[in-house]
């Protein structure tokens, strides 16, 4: 008797990630929009564009070689942030920063304070001290949780949103299906629960997002379990799909009002 589940897995592996992406996209589509930044106060959240995630050779979780999707993300964050600052829109930037020696399962040590991994990639270092930019260090995957003060329960991100009267929040960063996904879903739940002041729309800017690539064969060669496999384009798509299914708007282009 043939196990159809095994047959299907073999077919996908033989066909490769491109075929897998096509099959998944057919049944789990992502509808991308051209989003006009008008009709409300606009803000932007960049999730973890740090060396430990996005600089080549920057750490255990950074790309080991140049990666087109990650390079595109950095370029788009740089481009759009310059436009946001020119338009007077506030920007918050998450910086993944961990206490040395304190693990974050299931990941290896990364972005530990003092290593340099926790700092902005060189291309975006100009954001530190730029007008209208607020850097927020976080110590866990979910940035909404990571910007909550354990002693007081106050949330720095919520206060930034309310303090700036943000109605439209554009989100980008790395990884699409991990830190970006968790931040967006937490914000959507918080918005629906009345915790984010005037926030109305959460817009995920797809060109400004990226994730990492770990094909199944590579994971197996490294002695990792099959569950560690992470084909980049498939994981990126699934992250976008889940955010859209949760109520976010996925945009492939942002339209800035003419001045």
Order of alpha helices (4+ residues) and beta strands (2+ residues): alpha-alpha-beta-beta-alpha-alpha-beta-beta-alpha-alpha-beta-alpha-beta-alpha-alpha-beta
